[in-house]
Amino acid sequence: MVSIGVQTKNVVFDSDPAAGFQMLRDAGFSCADFSLNSYLLNTSLYRFELNDFFDRSDAELEQYFSPHKKGATAAGITLNQMHMPYPLCVPNGGGDLNDYLQQTVACKSMKLCAYFQCPHIVVHGFKLARNLGSEDAEWEQTEKFLDSLAPLARELHLTICVENLYNSAGGSLVEGPCCNARKAAERIDRFNDRHHGELLGFCFDTGHANLTGLDFESFLTTLGHRLKVLHIHDNDGVGDLHQIPFTFTKTRENTASTDWNGFLRGLKSIQFDQVLSFETAPVLSAFPEEMKFKTLQFIADIGQYFAGCLSPS
């Protein structure tokens, strides 16, 4: 039976992480996606701005997150995935910035993931196709970075997961890194063969897939066992809104904007038995604070519905 998870962002706060994890448990979740990216924001990085959060030593970072680890354990919440800060390569960001992100932030993120006994860490591939002239050249740079992380991933018993992304061009959203399932599967297999272990996997993001017009069922079927984690959320096909599934429709007859039936067929065809994890943190700031718990319960209920759809017939 699959488990149900959700982001910690907008629920678990540094001031009292135990209360946030207990809220997740009470709302119906047994797993969580730890939002490490909240500590070094992409909006800042795209402005070439850093903070000093990851300047802490490994021991200092573990001490900082000790209340979070204890809170998750006390509530019975398993951290099944962690999201590394992104981007890890800022186009035109300069060598010092990108070296810091790829060497210091990435490695310390992985050590924190292991500290939480979390098996998967999600990494954004580099958005460099326009700079380098092709998607293949873009992947070559991402792969070099992933190769540099492989020894640490092996040591810490982690699986790094790349994610299907979008990019912007001329005011429109277009396919970004990892939007070709066949290439993704071949690259993951080649990487794991080269490093003699299952060190690389895939994170399928439903919102990004909807924005770029991917065929959910075909994509998931092609990925097969390489699919390790999910980011489940909805949008209108225009913006990356991270809303509750079934929120948007294409017509007044309520045809869903996102192909949830294809999503479920794809997961069922590959016998997905991991965590149905929702990436819906913005929803919790859209609703009044007094409705946060009921909103979380509703998201968990959708997770239970999805889980029922994946049960053997």
C-alpha positions in Angstrom: 0.0 0.0 0.0 1.4 3.4 -0.9 1.9 6.1 1.7 0.7 9.7 1.6 3.1 12.7 2.0 3.3 16.4 1.7 5.8 19.3 1.9 6.9 20.6 5.3 6.9 24.1 3.9 4.3 26.4 5.5 3.5 23.7 8.1 6.8 22.9 9.9 8.5 26.0 11.3 11.8 26.3 13.1 10.1 27.9 16.1 8.2 24.7 16.9 8.8 21.9 14.4 7.3 19.2 16.6 3.9 21.0 16.4 4.1 21.1 12.6 4.9 17.4 12.2 2.1 16.5 14.6 -0.3 18.6 12.5 0.8 16.6 9.4 0.2 13.4 11.3 -3.2 14.4 12.6 -4.3 15.6 9.1 -3.6 12.1 7.7 0.0 12.1 6.4 2.6 9.5 7.3 5.4 10.9 5.2 6.9 14.3 4.4 9.0 16.1 1.8 11.5 18.2 3.8 11.7 21.6 2.1 15.4 22.3 2.6 15.1 24.7 -0.4 13.3 27.1 2.0 16.7 27.9 3.6 18.3 29.3 0.4 15.6 30.7 -1.9 15.7 30.5 -5.7 14.4 34.0 -5.9 17.6 35.2 -4.1 19.9 33.0 -6.1 18.6 34.3 -9.5 19.6 37.8 -8.2 23.0 36.3 -7.4 22.4 36.7 -3.6 23.5 34.2 -1.0 22.9 33.9 2.7 25.1 32.3 5.2 22.9 29.4 6.2 25.1 26.7 4.6 28.3 28.3 6.0 27.5 26.4 9.2 29.6 23.3 9.8 28.0 19.8 9.5 27.8 19.6 13.2 26.1 23.0 13.5 23.6 22.1 10.8 22.7 18.8 12.6 22.3 20.7 15.8 20.0 23.3 14.1 17.8 20.5 12.7 17.9 18.3 15.8 14.4 19.6 17.0 13.0 18.8 13.5 14.3 15.3 13.5 13.0 14.7 17.0 9.6 16.2 16.1 9.2 14.0 13.0 10.1 10.9 15.0 7.7 11.8 17.8 4.9 12.4 15.4 5.6 9.2 13.5 6.4 11.1 10.2 8.9 9.5 7.9 10.9 11.9 5.7 10.9 10.1 2.4 12.4 12.9 0.3 14.2 16.2 0.6 14.4 19.0 -1.9 17.9 20.4 -2.3 18.1 24.2 -2.8 17.9 25.3 -6.5 19.2 26.4 -8.9 22.5 24.8 -8.4 23.8 26.4 -11.6 22.7 30.0 -12.0 23.1 31.0 -15.6 25.6 33.9 -15.8 26.0 33.7 -12.1 29.7 33.4 -12.0 32.2 30.7 -10.9 32.3 31.6 -7.2 28.5 31.4 -6.8 28.0 28.2 -8.8 31.1 26.5 -7.2 29.6 27.3 -3.7 26.2 25.9 -4.7 27.6 22.7 -6.3 30.3 22.0 -3.8 29.2 23.4 -0.5 25.4 23.6 -0.6 24.9 20.3 -2.5 27.2 18.2 -0.3 25.9 19.7 3.0 22.3 19.1 1.8 23.1 15.4 1.1 24.6 15.0 4.6 21.5 16.6 6.1 19.4 14.2 4.1 21.3 11.3 5.6 21.1 12.8 9.1 17.3 12.7 8.7 17.6 9.1 7.5 15.8 10.2 4.3 16.6 8.0 1.3 15.9 10.4 -1.6 17.1 13.9 -2.4 15.7 15.9 -5.4 18.0 17.9 -7.5 17.2 20.3 -10.3 19.1 19.8 -13.5 20.9 22.8 -15.0 18.9 25.0 -17.2 21.6 25.7 -19.8 20.2 24.6 -23.2 19.8 28.1 -24.5 23.3 29.0 -23.3 25.0 25.9 -24.6 22.9 25.4 -27.8 21.3 22.0 -27.1 19.7 19.9 -24.5 22.4 17.2 -24.9 25.1 19.8 -24.0 22.9 20.9 -21.0 22.7 17.3 -19.7 26.4 16.9 -20.1 27.0 19.6 -17.6 24.4 18.3 -15.2 25.8 14.8 -15.5 29.3 16.1 -14.6 27.8 17.6 -11.5 26.0 14.4 -10.6 29.1 12.4 -11.2 30.9 14.5 -8.6 28.1 13.7 -6.1 28.0 10.0 -6.7 30.7 8.9 -4.2 29.0 10.8 -1.4 25.6 9.4 -2.4 27.1 5.9 -2.2 28.7 6.6 1.2 25.4 8.1 2.6 23.1 5.5 1.0 21.2 8.1 -0.9 19.4 8.2 -4.3 19.6 11.5 -6.1 16.5 12.2 -8.1 16.4 14.5 -11.1 13.1 16.2 -11.9 11.2 17.2 -15.1 11.3 21.0 -15.3 10.0 23.8 -17.5 11.8 26.8 -18.8 10.6 30.2 -20.2 11.2 31.5 -23.7 9.6 34.5 -25.3 7.1 34.8 -22.5 6.0 31.2 -22.8 6.7 28.1 -20.8 8.6 25.3 -22.7 10.2 22.0 -21.9 13.1 22.3 -19.6 15.6 19.6 -18.3 14.5 16.0 -18.1 11.3 16.2 -20.1 12.2 13.3 -22.4 11.3 10.1 -20.7 13.3 7.8 -23.0 16.4 9.9 -22.6 15.9 10.1 -18.9 15.6 6.3 -18.5 18.7 5.7 -20.7 20.7 8.3 -18.8 19.7 7.0 -15.4 20.6 3.5 -16.4 24.0 4.6 -17.8 24.8 6.6 -14.7 23.9 3.7 -12.3 25.8 1.2 -14.4 28.9 3.5 -14.4 28.7 3.9 -10.6 27.7 0.4 -9.8 24.6 1.2 -7.8 21.2 2.7 -7.8 22.4 6.3 -7.1 20.2 8.1 -9.6 16.4 8.1 -9.9 13.6 10.2 -11.1 11.1 12.6 -9.5 8.0 13.1 -11.6 6.4 16.5 -11.2 2.7 16.6 -12.3 2.5 20.4 -12.4 5.6 20.8 -14.6 4.4 17.9 -16.8 1.0 19.7 -17.3 2.8 23.0 -18.2 4.9 21.3 -20.8 2.2 19.0 -22.3 3.8 15.7 -21.4 1.9 12.5 -21.8 1.6 11.4 -18.2 0.9 7.7 -18.8 3.5 7.2 -21.4 6.2 9.1 -19.4 5.6 7.1 -16.3 5.4 3.8 -18.1 8.7 4.6 -19.8 10.4 5.5 -16.5 9.2 2.3 -14.8 11.3 1.3 -11.7 13.4 4.5 -12.1 10.6 6.5 -10.7 11.4 7.0 -7.0 9.5 10.1 -5.8 6.6 12.3 -6.9 5.7 16.0 -6.7 1.9 16.1 -7.0 0.2 19.4 -7.7 -2.1 21.2 -10.1 -2.2 24.3 -12.3 -4.1 25.9 -15.1 -1.6 24.9 -17.8 -0.2 28.5 -17.8 1.5 29.1 -14.5 3.4 26.9 -12.0 0.7 27.4 -9.3 1.2 24.3 -7.1 -2.5 23.9 -6.2 -4.7 21.1 -5.1 -5.4 18.4 -7.7 -8.7 18.7 -9.6 -8.7 22.5 -9.0 -8.5 23.6 -12.6 -10.7 22.6 -15.6 -10.5 23.2 -19.3 -14.2 23.7 -19.9 -17.4 24.4 -18.0 -18.1 20.7 -18.3 -15.3 20.2 -15.8 -12.7 18.4 -17.9 -9.6 18.5 -15.7 -6.7 20.7 -16.8 -4.3 17.9 -15.6 -4.6 14.3 -16.8 -5.1 12.7 -13.5 -6.5 9.5 -15.0 -3.4 9.1 -17.1 -1.3 9.8 -14.1 -3.0 7.0 -12.1 -2.9 4.6 -15.1 0.8 5.2 -15.4 1.5 4.6 -11.7 -0.6 1.5 -11.7 1.0 0.1 -14.8 4.5 0.3 -13.2 3.1 -1.0 -9.8 4.2 2.2 -8.0 4.3 1.4 -4.3 6.2 4.4 -2.8 4.8 7.7 -1.5 2.1 9.8 -3.1 3.7 13.1 -2.1 2.0 16.5 -2.6 3.9 19.6 -3.4 1.2 22.0 -2.5 2.7 24.4 0.0 1.4 27.6 -1.7 -2.2 26.4 -1.1 -1.6 26.7 2.7 -0.9 30.4 2.4 -3.8 31.0 0.0 -6.4 29.8 2.5 -6.9 31.5 5.9 -4.6 30.3 8.7 -7.7 29.0 10.5 -8.4 26.6 7.6 -4.9 25.2 7.3 -5.6 21.9 9.1 -8.8 21.3 7.1 -7.0 22.1 3.9 -4.3 19.5 4.8 -6.9 17.0 5.6 -8.5 17.6 2.2 -5.1 17.1 0.5 -4.6 13.9 2.5 -8.1 12.7 1.4 -7.1 13.1 -2.2 -4.0 11.1 -1.5 -6.2 8.3 -0.1 -8.4 8.5 -3.2 -5.3 8.1 -5.4 -4.1 5.2 -3.2 -7.4 3.5 -3.6 -7.2 3.8 -7.4 -3.7 2.2 -7.3 -4.9 -0.8 -5.3 -4.9 -4.2 -7.1 -8.3 -4.8 -8.8 
